[in-house]
């Protein structure tokens, strides 16, 4: 540690406590390639036993690692940057680790490299879960295809969309479904499948927003043993859905380069598994869904225009619940009947007061949100009879996002003087809150977009929003 550059030593003194608190694997090496920071999260992933290897060289800690394969040493030697890099390696226990990381060199005032920092996350559980989901999809589609789709509605627009979906189902052209979260996009995708000649073949759903970007490719196309370290022969969703329908939800969460590969499949009906030396083919109908306006997604470079136009041969645009208030009563009665077993006494029907309360709400979460409200209200009611009232805490929650956000301020570049009061932990917490509020405002309250601006997952952002007590849709000064 005595040979550390003064700037590196100062940075370590300032930030090491913060690094300890964020519970993510972080490592820092000095200009000799020795670890000057290596936290417990890194040790857990690496299977490293004993005292943390501070002062040891990278190649001493990773004896199986070739120097030319080390991203940290490459960054140290050549100034290379690795942003969101994905790699698979074996740790000291011989366990394969799916690791996504960002590795960048650290510079002094003269722009000389004085060290390297790497921050990452272990995606091994995601890969195992993805493989389990693929297997479950294969097992369950036989049962799912016999479940008739029931879209409850009395709305003229929705009834027209149901008829249109059934017409589109009669050919194999791709279909694009656009609608806010909770409007029933997957129900319509299933309706298209069940109404088509493919109804006795698989219906497979992949939520592109639920998987890390680095895993979507292998989930979609499958892998060949040896494609990367630890890779095995595995079927992707295209292969599993052969002859049937593949539903791609939150399509805009798919990486841009992967969207081009999907476009190629739509044009040629062939694809390449990861690591394969030959093309595979599949007869799959693609139904895709977006929860934001396509024009905005295309402008933001989150959706390829050519892919959108290739998919929207048939397009279904689902209206939000606030634009079809006539559906609130039939949907509520349906959910009361569906979830009546949650209570110990008979609840049938709906009081006028409860119906009036439901009709006053804007329903930003649409039908899914309405169902959750009814479930909570059913469990809160203490006497038999019609549903009498809406759960009080749910009423408060619904009021959080009723007004449109104000124009977004620019994201702060540095903390203000007031932020700098207090210790380092308090400063960091205050700055993080300020950045999250700025990102939410810039994203007009859309959590998925704000997460992209902040370069963190939506799950992480939701957790931070809750921790800081931030109300989505409320602009703070």
C-alpha angles and dihedrals in degrees: 000000000000092000094054116126109256091240091053092047090050092050091049091050091050102042109024093090090052091049089052091055102049094064098219126126106266128169131179127191129193127229090279091057094252123137113254093166126029118153133205093257089061091048091051092053093044094047088236115169129200129015117357110269098245112162093022124119119249092246091051091055093043104037092170092055119101113221093236090054095054112104091196094053091045090052089048094049103035106019091245120166125212113196116189090343116179124210139157120219139162116249126214091278090057090250118141112240123201101211130183115188148160116224123185136165121248119227137200126222091279090054093249118145110251100169147326133255125203127188122180149147135233111245096179093108090050091054093048091048091047091053090049091050090051090051093046092049089056091051099043107043091081090061095041095054091064093055108096115227112244114195107184112210144132094185119117094219092051093047089052090050091052090053090047092050090054091050092050090049093067093076132043098243116130119261130212119206117195123189144121121275111288098020094116104262094152091049089057091046089054090046090055090050096046092047093051133083085253093067093112092052129077124296106201124183126202120184103207091195094057097062129062110257091245091061100045092079095056091042092053102039104022128227140260120222110269095023085125134347109301095010118144133189105281136164118239127215092264091059094044092049094049109145092012141062131296115202114203109195121194090014092178089067088068111101115258095243090050090052088061090054090051089051090052090052091051090052100042105020089227131106140175123239115225107274095008122134094206138050124254127207133214135181099221131151112219120217112180132187136205127190095196132055109282092223091058092046091051092049090049091052091240095115128041111236092215091052092049093051090047091052100043096072081119117022131188117191110195117207118228119251093252088065093054107045089161087074095059096081099046091043092049092050089048092052092046090056093042094052101030091113089070090076131065093224134051115271116181130161131003133270120237090240093054092046091050090051091051092049091054094060124095094217101213088179092048122202094348089055092048091053091051090050092052092049091052092046093050092053091048095053113098102190137052122255133069120342100276107188145003116253108269098225089050090055090057093048092051092058094061099088108028099117128062115253121257121247110296120254119224115272110262115255096200136007118272122241091262091055091056093065114108133018128325095267091052091047093051093046092050093048092047091053091048092050093049093050090048092049093048091051092047089049091048091241096308106139094198091054093044090052089054091050090051092042094232132113121271090241091056091047093050089052092050092046089054093045093052094042093236117168111219110233094024113113113215127201 
